[in-house]
Amino acid sequence: MKFRCNQSTLTKALNIVSKAVTTKTTIPILKGILLEVSESGILKMSASDMDITIEATVEVEDCIPGSVVVQSKLFGDIIRKLPSSDINIESEGDSVTITCMNSEFTIFCSSGDEFPSIKNMENTSSTISFDKSMLKEMIRRTSFAASPDEAKGVLTGLLMEMTADELIVVGIDGFRMAVNREPVINLEEHSVIISAKLMNEINKIISESGDDENVDMIIGKSSAMFIIGNIKIVVRLLEGQFINYKDILPRDGKIEVIVSRTQLQSSIERASLLSNEGKNNLIKLAIRDNIITITSKSEEGNVKEEVLANKTGDDLDIGFNAKYVLDVLKSIDDEEIKIIFNTSITPSVVKPLEGNKFDYLILPVRISSN
């Protein structure tokens, strides 16, 4: 195997592919990156941890076809630190020689025959195309609500529900739920669950790729492939039954509050500085007339914040984990939001003033009556 490639081009592709490399494995080859050069002058780099496989292709020159696996960290460190010039890479036996200007490295390599490279998606039902910025925002607005606890199975994932004219992404962890909807034309209806951790990696790759491509998603029987320009990402689908989120959302509410999102967020951020009571980041909201009074206390002191709001319905005292509320408010771009309450012990829902672009459900924390 032999090829020549510009250092910056190789580094950019390497940074993306290396996101799939794992150090927590007993399979040595998975700590490496597969380099494959074709007769047509295309270098394909692949990495996998068996849950996610990433492949990126770049055009190269002066090439001889072949494939090797190089140790990811060492190879990556070398390439990133080389001068911004052409790099020549050539393999012979069990070693790879890397030369660039006045630098020359020789590192060990292994055969690429057993490396789990991306295969053609079999039993695929359809390909769906998403606007890149739309998908990126939907992941950002929902992934925080998925559970980080692996014991919770499908709740560590995001539900992607595709109807005839809509994409719905849902995250639930048992304490809050995020639902985002965007109009998308789909030829077929699908529902898949993908690890939120892997979806966040896909989001990073979307951010690092060009601005002109859409994201194509091919759904297979047990995996899904995302295609972003010259990058292919295959992720394993989570198996199991996702919670019926539609049944969780309250049909109506006794109390409705319209409030400035930025003002509420700023007030809760300040109140949360002293929200250590019970070690659950507790803040208390007293909703009276057109004022929301936010209080919290700890051994270090206490704080009171007031935010103007437009309320309809009864007065209410309710407690929340400040982090759960802030995660929701930070994910929303709308200047004003609507919050629906029922009682101090039933879930509250954050909604847009118009339409159904998002629903955020937050469970309250029980507070003492005194």
C-alpha positions, -999 to +999 in steps of 0.1 A: +000+000+000+012+035-008-003+070-012+003+107-009-021+131+007-022+167+021-017+168+059-047+190+066-070+169+044-058+137+061-061+152+096-097+164+091-108+129+080-088+113+107-104+134+134-139+122+123-130+086+120-112+084+153-145+092+171-154+055+167-122+042+182-125+027+217-099+021+243-123-001+264-120-033+244-103-066+247-101-068+208-067-052+199-077-045+163-105-022+174-079+002+188-068+008+153-078+025+121-081+007+088-064+023+058-076+010+024-063+024-009-081+016-041-068+015-076-089+046-084-070+067-060-094+067-030-082+063+006-109+049+028-103+051+066-125+031+090-129+027+127-154+008+148-163-001+184-190-025+172-218-001+182-207+026+158-186+023+127-173+054+108-158+055+074-144+085+056-129+087+021-104+112+006-087+114-028-050+105-028-022+105-053+008+083-063-010+053-049-006+015-048-037-004-037-036-022-003-048-021+033-033-021+068-045-013+103-025+013+123-027+021+160-052+050+162-036+072+188+000+070+176-009+074+139-032+103+147-007+121+169+019+118+142-003+130+114-017+160+134+018+172+144+034+170+109+038+202+089+010+214+066+024+197+035+021+165+015+025+133+035+038+101+019+026+068+035+039+034+025+035+000+040+059-029+038+054-061+057+044-053+093+054-016+092+043+017+078+066+045+069+053+081+071+074+109+056+067+146+053+094+172+045+122+165+070+102+141+091+102+103+088+084+078+111+082+040+109+054+024+130+041-012+133+009-022+115-013-053+111-034-068+084-068-053+077-084-085+067-103-090+100-113-054+105-151-048+107-154-024+079-188-010+067-207-035+045-236-028+022-268-023+041-289-054+036-327-057+040-330-019+038-365-005+035-358+031+024-335+061+024-347+093+041-330+127+036-328+153+063-317+189+063-284+189+081-291+218+104-326+206+113-313+171+123-285+187+143-308+209+163-333+181+169-306+159+184-294+189+206-329+196+218-336+160+229-305+140+237-300+156+271-333+139+282-322+104+275-310+083+304-272+078+309-279+046+329-272+016+307-294-005+329-324+015+315-321-001+281-340+017+254-343+048+276-306+054+268-316+060+232-336+085+212-367+075+195-368+086+158-404+083+146-410+091+109-445+096+098-456+105+063-450+142+068-431+146+101-399+136+120-404+132+157-374+127+181-381+118+217-358+114+247-370+101+282-351+093+314-379+089+338-377+124+353-382+145+321-391+140+285-382+159+254-403+157+222-393+177+190-412+177+157-402+189+123-419+186+089-402+160+067-416+142+036-412+105+041-420+078+015-425+052+043-432+053+080-405+041+103-396+040+140-361+033+153-342+038+186-306+049+185-283+054+215-283+091+225-245+089+230-240+078+194-264+104+182-243+131+199-213+117+181-232+120+148-240+156+158-203+164+162-196+149+128-224+170+113-208+201+129-174+193+115-185+184+079-193+209+051-224+231+050-238+220+017-248+183+021-280+169+035-279+138+058-292+106+042-303+079+065-307+043+054-326+020+078-317-016+080-329-045+101-306-040+130-286-009+121-289+025+105-265+042+082-260+080+081-243+094+050-229+129+052-209+138+021-178+115+020-186+101+055-206+070+063-217+062+099-233+029+108-249+026+143-265-003+160-303+000+166-315-005+202-340-033+206-371-031+228-403-012+232-400+025+237-424+042+262-456+055+245-448+092+249-481+103+236-499+088+266-475+106+290-483+141+278-511+157+298-542+164+277-550+197+294-539+218+324-555+237+352-529+265+352-512+281+322-483+305+324-467+325+296-433+338+305-400+351+289-377+321+285-345+341+289-357+359+321-369+326+336-336+309+327-315+337+342-335+338+374-333+300+378-295+300+371-290+325+399-314+307+422-296+273+415-264+288+430-280+280+464-301+250+455-285+223+475-314+214+498-318+176+499-290+174+473-315+175+444-309+210+432-343+220+446-359+253+436-394+263+446-418+282+424-446+302+439-470+312+412-492+341+423-512+365+401-487+376+374-455+369+393-434+337+396-413+338+428-383+315+427-366+305+460-339+282+470-318+277+501-287+259+514-265+260+544-247+289+528-278+311+525-310+316+505-322+335+475-354+349+461-360+358+424-392+373+408-402+369+372-432+386+355-456+362+338-491+360+324-510+334+344-545+319+339-559+295+366-552+289+402-522+298+423-496+271+428-465+262+448-443+236+431-407+224+433-382+213+406-347+200+402-331+232+388-309+213+364-339+196+347-356+229+341-324+246+329-317+218+304-351+224+289-348+262+288-314+261+272-326+238+244-353+262+233-348+292+211-383+308+214-383+341+234-416+333+251-429+299+262-460+284+277-458+262+308-488+240+317-493+230+354-519+208+371-509+201+407-477+203+427-471+165+423-480+160+386-458+166+356-455+201+340-452+207+303-432+234+285-447+242+250-444+269+223-470+297+223-483+283+189-480+250+172-466+218+185-429+220+175-419+208+210-431+194+243-409+192+274-423+173+303-407+177+338-416+158+369-417+180+401-400+174+434-422+170+464-419+200+487-429+204+523-461+225+530-445+247+556 
